[in-house]
């Protein structure tokens, strides 16, 4: 053996003994150690540096996020290898099912092995094929990097692999695959249809109630525009999410029960076990349902409100203090905007009787009160450059909600005729004009912040941001056809301003779509966006005609002619459908 002098000094064992982890004895004059001589094996010294310590990198240890991402990739490779070696023994589960329910799902539908499908069609088949696993990993990264920051209510950690997520939270995994399947819109619709069917099966047939089901519905609802063409299910999905919050008790703290709480005979014999502390995921889900409910009520339809219980503020405080997610601060600010919106609703709109001929001028006092709340909130809203425009857009949408009360024609003629002298504008008329001008400024601010968004952000935007944009277009059009004392829209804006604004929006959206088509893999918006420019032009034409008719009908009276329907004059059913309910249902409040 080479290097006998070194070996005799006891520096290290030979390679054979080192691999066996046994003592290596060397006899003077022999070329091989005692063990290698006995086994008749070649005896060689270990290479230099075999036992030296190595640092992870020249710059020190890896960052925690990099380690988690690396572990996730190792898990993905391990799961991929294990799935490829066990494909013949594990059942294929079409339409993802929790492992405990795998047998029932297998027997309830005909299965197609993942290998016989294309990777994109086999995303809902368990175990994932190698091609589907690679595709699912890319789609999960798209959700983490591009979509989740805009909807931070369902958090996916860096240690989550597609295989792990599929096994542990199948409904959430499926929802993410649906909303991120942007490279093939037709397949996206197929996956969305399967997901709708699976929601119904789990809720109505299997009576499931769990957090992962709520998380999946939240993601599926948040990007509602991706499956809107399958049929309107906005209210149904919203009420499903609200009912799950109640069934899971997420709207109450575990220790909030009292002896006067509702209960029937089953409560008498029920074991009173201590309730666990709410997790951060549960708190985010509760806040996410509240946020979606509030925005849908403001922009789309007057659905049943979700109460802003003390648990909402408590959840915000806990998440803000913990900051487990880098997007929790943004989440809390979004929710606090909608908490002020709830205050506006309760103060201005909740008790407003639509059958009243006129609205009391005391409403102006209430408007001034909540206006101060809005201003105080605006001073606290700050985010990084990536999220500042969406956050500011949401804040200006809150201002639109506050000031659009001025469009209600019942405000334009005061109850007391003495408040409207012919020679001097009354405080009532001045206040009405102030509300209308403020509403117009807020609408334009929302649109300007939308135009600041990057193309990847537009391609990733949840439905809630689209409906804010659409609602502002609707409010802009109504301001153009509103004529009252001291308010002539042609003095501060006009149809040309409206037309140029919609043209800029169309160019922005088309630019994002063009950039998305060139990405690898490509990212496409739903098909109805292809007709956006034509429909916006059609809206401009109709608003121009309505504004002209309104100006001709306004001859010194503060209200419109009774024959002029301000609720339905702007858009026909086809336009509303193609804009997928962006512009609301024609109601002012």
C-alpha positions as CSV (number, residue, x, y, z in Angstrom):
1,X,0.0,0.0,0.0
2,X,1.3,3.5,-0.8
3,X,2.0,5.9,1.9
4,X,2.9,3.4,4.6
5,X,4.7,6.1,6.7
6,X,1.6,8.3,6.7
7,X,-0.7,5.3,7.5
8,X,1.5,4.3,10.4
9,X,1.1,7.7,12.0
10,X,-2.6,6.9,12.2
11,X,-3.9,9.6,9.9
12,X,-6.9,7.7,8.4
13,X,-8.2,4.3,7.3
14,X,-8.1,2.9,3.8
15,X,-11.1,3.3,1.6
16,X,-12.3,-0.3,2.2
17,X,-12.2,0.0,6.0
18,X,-13.6,3.5,5.9
19,X,-16.6,2.4,3.9
20,X,-17.2,-0.5,6.3
21,X,-16.6,1.9,9.3
22,X,-14.2,-0.6,10.9
23,X,-10.7,-0.3,12.4
24,X,-7.9,-0.3,9.9
25,X,-4.7,-2.0,11.3
26,X,-1.4,-1.7,9.4
27,X,1.6,-4.1,10.0
28,X,5.0,-2.7,9.3
29,X,6.4,-4.0,6.0
30,X,3.0,-4.9,4.5
31,X,1.5,-3.1,1.6
32,X,-2.1,-3.9,2.6
33,X,-3.8,-3.5,6.0
34,X,-4.7,-6.6,8.0
35,X,-8.3,-6.6,6.9
36,X,-7.6,-6.1,3.2
37,X,-4.9,-8.8,3.4
38,X,-7.4,-11.2,4.9
39,X,-10.1,-10.4,2.3
40,X,-7.6,-10.1,-0.5
41,X,-8.8,-6.6,-1.5
42,X,-6.9,-3.7,-3.0
43,X,-5.9,-1.3,-0.2
44,X,-5.8,2.4,-1.1
45,X,-5.6,5.6,0.9
46,X,-8.6,7.9,1.0
47,X,-8.2,11.1,-1.1
48,X,-7.2,14.3,0.5
49,X,-10.0,16.4,2.0
50,X,-12.4,13.5,2.6
51,X,-13.0,14.5,6.2
52,X,-12.8,18.3,5.8
53,X,-15.9,20.4,6.6
54,X,-17.5,22.2,3.8
55,X,-19.7,25.3,4.1
56,X,-23.0,25.5,2.2
57,X,-21.9,28.4,0.1
58,X,-19.1,31.0,-0.1
59,X,-21.4,33.6,1.4
60,X,-22.6,31.5,4.3
61,X,-25.8,29.6,4.9
62,X,-28.7,29.6,2.5
63,X,-31.6,31.8,3.1
64,X,-34.6,30.1,4.7
65,X,-36.8,30.6,1.6
66,X,-34.1,29.1,-0.6
67,X,-33.8,26.0,1.6
68,X,-37.6,25.5,1.6
69,X,-37.8,25.9,-2.2
70,X,-34.9,23.4,-2.5
71,X,-36.6,20.9,-0.2
72,X,-39.8,21.3,-2.2
73,X,-38.0,20.4,-5.4
74,X,-36.4,17.4,-3.7
75,X,-39.8,16.3,-2.5
76,X,-41.2,16.7,-6.0
77,X,-38.5,14.6,-7.5
78,X,-38.9,11.9,-4.8
79,X,-42.7,11.9,-5.3
80,X,-42.2,11.7,-9.0
81,X,-39.9,8.7,-8.7
82,X,-42.2,7.0,-6.2
83,X,-45.3,7.6,-8.3
84,X,-43.6,6.3,-11.5
85,X,-42.6,3.1,-9.6
86,X,-46.0,2.5,-8.1
87,X,-48.4,3.6,-10.8
88,X,-49.4,0.0,-11.4
89,X,-50.4,-0.6,-7.8
90,X,-52.0,2.7,-6.8
91,X,-55.6,3.5,-8.0
92,X,-56.0,6.4,-10.3
93,X,-58.3,9.0,-8.8
94,X,-60.0,11.2,-11.4
95,X,-61.4,14.4,-9.8
96,X,-59.2,14.5,-6.8
97,X,-60.4,12.9,-3.7
98,X,-59.1,12.8,-0.2
99,X,-57.1,9.6,0.4
100,X,-59.8,8.3,2.8
101,X,-62.4,8.6,0.1
102,X,-60.3,7.2,-2.7
103,X,-62.1,4.0,-2.9
104,X,-65.6,5.6,-3.2
105,X,-64.3,8.0,-5.9
106,X,-62.8,5.1,-7.9
107,X,-66.0,3.1,-7.9
108,X,-68.2,6.1,-8.7
109,X,-66.7,7.0,-12.0
110,X,-64.8,5.3,-14.8
111,X,-61.1,6.0,-14.5
112,X,-58.5,6.8,-17.2
113,X,-54.9,6.1,-16.4
114,X,-52.7,9.2,-16.3
115,X,-50.3,7.8,-18.9
116,X,-53.0,7.7,-21.6
117,X,-53.9,11.4,-21.2
118,X,-52.0,14.6,-22.1
119,X,-50.3,16.2,-19.1
120,X,-52.8,19.1,-19.0
121,X,-55.8,16.8,-19.2
122,X,-54.4,14.6,-16.4
123,X,-53.9,17.3,-13.8
124,X,-56.9,16.0,-11.8
125,X,-55.7,12.3,-11.9
126,X,-53.9,10.9,-8.9
127,X,-51.1,9.9,-8.9
128,X,-49.8,12.5,-11.2
129,X,-47.9,11.4,-14.3
130,X,-44.4,12.7,-14.8
131,X,-45.6,15.2,-17.4
132,X,-48.5,16.4,-15.3
133,X,-46.3,16.7,-12.3
134,X,-43.9,19.0,-14.1
135,X,-46.8,21.1,-15.4
136,X,-48.5,21.2,-12.0
137,X,-45.3,22.5,-10.5
138,X,-45.0,25.3,-13.0
139,X,-48.7,26.3,-12.4
140,X,-48.3,26.2,-8.6
141,X,-45.3,28.5,-9.0
142,X,-47.4,30.9,-11.1
143,X,-50.0,31.0,-8.3
144,X,-47.3,31.6,-5.7
145,X,-45.4,34.3,-7.5
146,X,-48.1,36.1,-9.6
147,X,-51.6,35.4,-8.2
148,X,-51.3,34.8,-4.5
149,X,-49.9,38.3,-3.7
150,X,-53.1,39.8,-5.2
151,X,-55.3,37.5,-3.2
152,X,-53.3,36.7,0.0
153,X,-56.2,35.0,1.8
154,X,-55.2,31.5,0.7
155,X,-51.5,31.0,1.4
156,X,-49.4,28.2,-0.1
157,X,-46.0,27.7,1.6
158,X,-42.7,27.1,-0.3
159,X,-42.6,23.6,1.2
160,X,-45.8,22.5,-0.6
161,X,-45.3,20.4,-3.7
162,X,-48.1,19.6,-6.1
163,X,-48.1,15.9,-5.0
164,X,-48.3,16.9,-1.3
165,X,-51.0,19.5,-2.0
166,X,-53.0,17.0,-4.1
167,X,-53.0,14.4,-1.3
168,X,-53.6,16.7,1.7
169,X,-55.8,19.4,0.2
170,X,-57.2,18.1,-3.1
171,X,-60.0,20.8,-3.5
172,X,-57.5,23.6,-3.0
173,X,-55.0,21.9,-5.5
174,X,-57.8,21.5,-8.1
175,X,-58.9,25.2,-7.7
176,X,-55.3,26.4,-8.2
177,X,-54.9,24.2,-11.3
178,X,-58.2,25.7,-12.7
179,X,-57.3,29.4,-12.3
180,X,-53.6,29.0,-13.4
181,X,-54.5,26.9,-16.5
182,X,-54.1,30.0,-18.8
183,X,-52.2,28.4,-21.7
184,X,-55.3,26.5,-22.9
185,X,-58.6,28.2,-22.2
186,X,-60.7,25.3,-23.5
187,X,-59.0,22.9,-21.1
188,X,-59.5,25.5,-18.4
189,X,-63.2,25.4,-18.9
190,X,-63.2,21.6,-18.8
191,X,-61.3,21.6,-15.5
192,X,-63.6,24.3,-14.1
193,X,-66.7,22.2,-15.0
194,X,-65.2,19.1,-13.3
195,X,-64.4,21.3,-10.2
196,X,-68.0,22.6,-10.1
197,X,-69.3,19.0,-10.1
198,X,-66.9,18.0,-7.4
199,X,-67.9,20.9,-5.2
200,X,-71.6,19.8,-5.4
201,X,-70.7,16.2,-4.7
202,X,-68.6,17.0,-1.7
203,X,-71.0,19.5,-0.1
204,X,-74.4,18.0,-0.9
205,X,-73.7,14.3,-1.2
206,X,-70.8,13.7,1.2
207,X,-71.7,16.6,3.5
208,X,-68.1,17.7,3.8
209,X,-67.1,20.6,6.0
210,X,-63.4,21.4,6.2
211,X,-60.9,24.2,5.8
212,X,-59.4,22.9,2.5
213,X,-62.8,22.8,0.9
214,X,-63.4,26.5,1.9
215,X,-59.9,27.4,0.7
216,X,-60.6,25.8,-2.7
217,X,-64.0,27.6,-3.0
218,X,-62.3,30.9,-2.1
219,X,-59.7,30.6,-4.9
220,X,-62.3,29.4,-7.4
221,X,-64.6,32.3,-6.5
222,X,-61.7,34.9,-6.5
223,X,-61.0,34.2,-10.2
224,X,-64.6,33.8,-11.1
225,X,-64.0,35.3,-14.6
226,X,-62.1,32.1,-15.6
227,X,-65.3,30.0,-15.4
228,X,-68.1,32.6,-15.8
229,X,-69.1,31.3,-19.2
230,X,-70.1,28.0,-17.7
231,X,-73.2,29.7,-16.1
232,X,-73.7,32.3,-13.4
233,X,-72.9,30.8,-10.0
234,X,-71.5,33.9,-8.3
235,X,-74.2,34.1,-5.5
236,X,-74.2,30.3,-5.0
237,X,-70.4,30.1,-4.5
238,X,-70.5,33.1,-2.2
239,X,-73.2,31.7,0.0
240,X,-71.4,28.3,0.1
241,X,-68.3,30.0,1.4
242,X,-70.3,32.0,4.0
243,X,-72.1,28.8,5.2
244,X,-68.8,27.0,5.6
245,X,-67.4,29.9,7.7
246,X,-70.4,29.5,10.0
247,X,-70.3,25.6,10.0
248,X,-66.6,25.7,10.9
249,X,-67.1,28.4,13.5
250,X,-64.5,30.6,11.9
251,X,-66.5,33.8,12.6
252,X,-66.2,33.2,16.4
253,X,-63.3,32.8,18.7
254,X,-63.1,29.4,20.4
255,X,-63.8,30.9,23.8
256,X,-66.6,33.3,22.7
257,X,-69.5,30.9,23.5
258,X,-72.0,32.0,26.2
259,X,-74.8,30.3,28.1
260,X,-77.3,32.3,26.0
261,X,-75.9,31.0,22.7
262,X,-78.3,29.1,20.3
263,X,-78.6,25.4,20.9
264,X,-81.0,22.4,20.8
265,X,-81.2,19.1,22.6
266,X,-78.0,17.7,21.1
267,X,-76.1,20.4,22.9
268,X,-77.1,18.9,26.3
269,X,-75.2,15.6,25.7
270,X,-72.5,17.0,23.6
271,X,-69.0,16.6,25.0
272,X,-67.6,20.0,25.9
273,X,-64.1,19.6,24.6
274,X,-61.7,22.6,24.6
275,X,-61.6,24.3,21.3
276,X,-58.2,24.7,19.6
277,X,-56.8,28.2,18.9
278,X,-57.5,29.5,15.4
279,X,-54.8,28.9,12.9
280,X,-53.5,31.6,10.6
281,X,-55.0,29.8,7.6
282,X,-58.4,29.8,9.3
283,X,-58.2,33.5,10.1
284,X,-57.1,34.4,6.5
285,X,-60.1,32.4,5.1
286,X,-62.6,34.2,7.4
287,X,-61.2,37.5,6.3
288,X,-61.2,36.4,2.6
289,X,-64.9,35.5,2.7
290,X,-65.7,38.9,4.3
291,X,-63.6,40.8,1.7
292,X,-65.2,39.1,-1.2
293,X,-68.7,39.5,0.2
294,X,-68.2,43.2,0.8
295,X,-66.9,43.9,-2.8
296,X,-69.6,41.9,-4.5
297,X,-72.2,43.8,-2.6
298,X,-70.6,47.2,-3.6
299,X,-70.0,46.4,-7.3
300,X,-72.2,43.6,-8.5
301,X,-75.4,42.8,-6.5
302,X,-77.0,43.5,-3.2
303,X,-76.4,40.0,-1.6
304,X,-76.8,39.3,2.1
305,X,-73.9,41.0,3.9
306,X,-71.5,39.1,6.1
307,X,-71.5,40.7,9.6
308,X,-68.4,42.6,10.6
309,X,-68.1,40.9,13.9
310,X,-65.4,41.7,16.5
311,X,-63.6,38.6,15.2
312,X,-62.8,40.5,12.0
313,X,-60.8,43.1,13.8
314,X,-59.3,40.5,16.1
315,X,-58.1,38.4,13.1
316,X,-56.6,41.5,11.5
317,X,-54.7,42.4,14.7
318,X,-53.3,38.9,15.1
319,X,-52.2,38.5,11.5
320,X,-50.6,41.9,11.5
321,X,-48.7,41.2,14.7
322,X,-47.5,37.7,13.5
323,X,-46.6,38.5,9.9
324,X,-46.2,34.8,9.1
325,X,-46.8,35.7,5.4
326,X,-45.1,38.6,3.6
327,X,-48.5,39.6,2.2
328,X,-50.4,39.7,5.5
329,X,-49.9,43.5,5.8
330,X,-51.5,43.9,2.4
331,X,-54.3,41.5,3.4
332,X,-55.1,43.5,6.6
333,X,-55.2,46.8,4.7
334,X,-57.6,45.3,2.1
335,X,-59.9,44.1,4.9
336,X,-59.8,47.4,6.8
337,X,-60.9,49.2,3.6
338,X,-64.0,47.0,3.5
339,X,-64.7,47.5,7.2
340,X,-65.0,51.2,6.4
341,X,-67.3,50.2,3.5
342,X,-69.5,48.3,5.9
343,X,-69.7,51.5,8.0
344,X,-70.7,53.5,4.9
345,X,-73.3,50.9,4.1
346,X,-74.8,51.0,7.6
347,X,-74.8,54.8,7.7
348,X,-76.0,55.8,4.2
349,X,-77.5,52.9,2.4
350,X,-78.9,50.3,4.8
351,X,-82.0,52.1,5.8
352,X,-82.5,54.0,2.6
353,X,-86.1,53.4,1.5
354,X,-86.3,53.2,-2.3
355,X,-89.9,54.2,-2.2
356,X,-89.3,57.6,-0.7
357,X,-89.9,60.4,-3.0
358,X,-87.0,62.4,-1.5
359,X,-84.1,61.9,0.8
360,X,-83.6,64.1,3.9
361,X,-80.9,66.6,3.7
362,X,-79.6,65.2,7.1
363,X,-78.0,62.5,5.0
364,X,-75.3,65.1,4.1
365,X,-74.3,65.2,7.8
366,X,-73.9,61.4,7.8
367,X,-71.9,61.6,4.6
368,X,-69.5,64.1,6.2
369,X,-69.0,61.9,9.2
370,X,-68.0,58.8,7.3
371,X,-65.9,60.9,4.9
372,X,-63.6,61.7,7.8
373,X,-63.2,57.9,8.4
374,X,-62.3,57.4,4.8
375,X,-59.7,60.2,4.9
376,X,-58.1,58.9,8.1
377,X,-57.9,55.4,6.6
378,X,-56.2,56.7,3.4
379,X,-53.4,58.2,5.4
380,X,-52.4,54.7,6.7
381,X,-52.3,52.8,3.4
382,X,-48.8,52.1,2.1
383,X,-47.4,49.1,0.3
384,X,-44.4,48.2,-1.8
385,X,-44.3,49.3,-5.5
386,X,-45.8,46.0,-6.7
387,X,-49.0,46.3,-4.6
388,X,-49.4,50.0,-4.2
389,X,-51.5,50.5,-7.4
390,X,-54.0,47.7,-6.5
391,X,-54.2,49.0,-2.9
392,X,-54.8,52.6,-4.0
393,X,-57.3,51.3,-6.6
394,X,-59.3,49.6,-3.8
395,X,-59.1,52.8,-1.6
396,X,-60.5,55.0,-4.4
397,X,-63.2,52.4,-5.0
398,X,-64.2,53.0,-1.4
399,X,-64.5,56.7,-2.2
400,X,-66.7,56.0,-5.2
401,X,-69.0,54.0,-2.9
402,X,-69.2,56.9,-0.5
403,X,-69.8,59.7,-3.0
404,X,-72.0,57.9,-5.5
405,X,-75.0,58.6,-3.2
406,X,-74.9,62.0,-5.0
407,X,-76.2,60.3,-8.2
408,X,-79.5,59.5,-6.5
409,X,-81.9,61.9,-8.1
410,X,-84.0,62.1,-4.9
411,X,-81.2,64.2,-3.4
412,X,-81.4,66.9,-6.2
413,X,-84.6,68.5,-5.0
414,X,-84.7,69.5,-1.3
415,X,-87.8,68.8,0.7
416,X,-88.0,72.5,1.8
417,X,-88.4,74.7,-1.3
418,X,-86.9,77.6,0.6
419,X,-83.5,75.8,0.4
420,X,-83.4,76.5,-3.3
421,X,-83.6,80.3,-3.8
422,X,-83.3,81.4,-7.4
423,X,-80.6,84.1,-6.8
424,X,-78.1,82.2,-4.7
425,X,-77.2,78.5,-4.7
426,X,-78.3,76.7,-1.5
427,X,-76.1,74.7,0.7
428,X,-78.1,71.6,-0.4
429,X,-77.3,72.2,-4.1
430,X,-73.7,72.9,-3.3
431,X,-73.4,69.7,-1.3
432,X,-75.0,67.7,-4.1
433,X,-72.5,69.1,-6.6
434,X,-69.6,68.4,-4.2
435,X,-70.7,64.7,-4.0
436,X,-70.9,64.4,-7.8
437,X,-67.5,66.1,-8.4
438,X,-65.9,63.9,-5.7
439,X,-67.4,60.8,-7.2
440,X,-66.1,61.7,-10.7
441,X,-62.6,62.3,-9.3
442,X,-62.7,59.0,-7.4
443,X,-63.8,57.1,-10.5
444,X,-60.9,58.6,-12.6
445,X,-58.5,57.8,-9.8
446,X,-59.5,54.1,-9.9
447,X,-59.0,54.0,-13.7
448,X,-55.7,55.8,-13.5
449,X,-54.4,53.2,-11.0
450,X,-55.6,50.4,-13.2
451,X,-53.6,51.9,-16.0
452,X,-50.5,51.7,-13.8
453,X,-50.7,47.9,-13.4
454,X,-48.1,45.8,-15.2
455,X,-49.1,43.2,-17.8
456,X,-48.4,40.2,-15.5
457,X,-50.6,41.8,-12.8
458,X,-53.5,42.2,-15.3
459,X,-53.1,38.6,-16.4
460,X,-53.2,37.5,-12.8
461,X,-55.9,39.8,-11.4
462,X,-58.8,38.3,-9.4
463,X,-62.4,38.9,-10.4
464,X,-62.7,41.5,-7.6
465,X,-60.4,44.0,-9.3
466,X,-62.2,43.6,-12.6
467,X,-65.6,44.3,-11.1
468,X,-64.1,47.4,-9.4
469,X,-63.0,48.6,-12.8
470,X,-66.3,47.8,-14.4
471,X,-68.3,49.4,-11.6
472,X,-66.3,52.6,-12.1
473,X,-67.1,52.6,-15.8
474,X,-70.7,52.3,-14.9
475,X,-70.5,55.2,-12.4
476,X,-68.7,57.3,-15.0
477,X,-71.5,56.7,-17.5
478,X,-74.2,57.6,-15.0
479,X,-72.4,60.8,-14.1
480,X,-72.5,61.8,-17.8
481,X,-76.3,61.5,-17.9
482,X,-77.0,63.1,-14.5
483,X,-78.2,66.7,-14.8
484,X,-79.2,68.7,-11.7
485,X,-78.9,72.1,-10.1
486,X,-75.3,73.3,-10.3
487,X,-74.2,70.1,-12.0
488,X,-73.7,70.0,-15.7
489,X,-71.3,67.1,-16.6
490,X,-70.2,68.9,-19.7
491,X,-68.5,71.5,-17.5
492,X,-66.1,69.0,-15.8
493,X,-66.1,66.1,-18.2
494,X,-67.8,64.9,-21.4
495,X,-68.4,62.1,-23.8
496,X,-65.0,62.7,-25.4
497,X,-63.3,62.3,-22.0
498,X,-65.3,59.1,-21.4
499,X,-64.4,57.7,-24.9
500,X,-60.7,58.4,-24.5
501,X,-60.7,56.8,-21.1
502,X,-62.2,53.6,-22.4
503,X,-59.8,53.7,-25.3
504,X,-56.9,53.8,-22.9
505,X,-58.3,50.9,-21.0
506,X,-58.8,48.8,-24.2
507,X,-55.2,49.5,-25.2
508,X,-53.9,48.5,-21.8
509,X,-55.8,45.2,-21.7
510,X,-54.9,44.4,-25.3
511,X,-51.2,45.1,-24.6
512,X,-51.3,42.7,-21.6
513,X,-53.0,40.0,-23.7
514,X,-50.4,40.4,-26.4
515,X,-47.6,40.2,-23.9
516,X,-49.2,37.1,-22.3
517,X,-49.4,35.3,-25.6
518,X,-45.7,35.7,-26.0
519,X,-44.8,34.2,-22.6
520,X,-43.5,30.7,-22.0
521,X,-45.8,29.0,-21.4
522,X,-48.4,31.5,-22.9
523,X,-51.0,33.1,-20.6
524,X,-54.4,34.0,-22.1
525,X,-57.3,35.8,-20.6
526,X,-60.8,34.3,-21.0
527,X,-62.3,34.5,-24.5
528,X,-64.8,37.4,-23.6
529,X,-61.8,39.8,-23.4
530,X,-61.2,39.3,-27.1
531,X,-64.4,41.4,-27.7
532,X,-63.6,44.0,-25.1
533,X,-62.7,46.9,-27.5
534,X,-65.9,46.5,-29.6
535,X,-68.1,46.4,-26.6
536,X,-66.4,49.4,-25.0
537,X,-67.0,51.3,-28.3
538,X,-70.6,50.3,-28.2
539,X,-70.9,51.5,-24.6
540,X,-69.5,54.9,-25.6
541,X,-72.1,55.2,-28.4
542,X,-75.0,54.4,-26.1
543,X,-73.8,56.7,-23.3
544,X,-73.4,59.5,-25.8
545,X,-76.9,59.1,-27.0
546,X,-78.3,58.9,-23.5
547,X,-76.4,62.0,-22.4
548,X,-77.7,64.0,-25.3
549,X,-81.3,62.8,-24.6
550,X,-80.9,63.7,-20.9
551,X,-79.5,67.2,-21.7
552,X,-82.5,67.8,-24.0
553,X,-84.9,66.6,-21.4
554,X,-83.4,68.8,-18.7
555,X,-85.0,72.2,-19.0
556,X,-84.4,73.9,-15.7
557,X,-85.8,71.0,-13.6
558,X,-83.5,69.2,-11.2
559,X,-84.8,65.7,-12.0
560,X,-85.0,63.7,-15.2
561,X,-88.2,63.1,-17.1
562,X,-90.2,60.2,-15.7
563,X,-90.0,58.4,-19.1
564,X,-86.2,58.4,-18.9
565,X,-85.0,55.2,-17.2
566,X,-81.6,55.8,-15.7
567,X,-81.2,52.3,-14.5
568,X,-81.3,50.5,-17.9
569,X,-80.5,53.1,-20.5
570,X,-76.7,52.4,-20.8
571,X,-76.3,48.7,-21.6
572,X,-78.3,45.9,-23.1
573,X,-78.2,42.3,-21.8
574,X,-75.7,41.2,-24.4
575,X,-73.2,43.9,-23.4
576,X,-73.6,43.1,-19.7
577,X,-73.1,39.4,-20.5
578,X,-69.9,40.0,-22.5
579,X,-68.5,42.2,-19.8
580,X,-69.4,39.4,-17.3
581,X,-71.4,41.6,-14.9
582,X,-68.6,44.2,-14.6
583,X,-71.2,47.0,-14.8
584,X,-73.6,45.8,-12.2
585,X,-77.4,45.3,-12.5
586,X,-78.4,48.9,-13.0
587,X,-79.1,49.8,-9.4
588,X,-77.7,53.0,-7.9
589,X,-77.1,51.7,-4.4
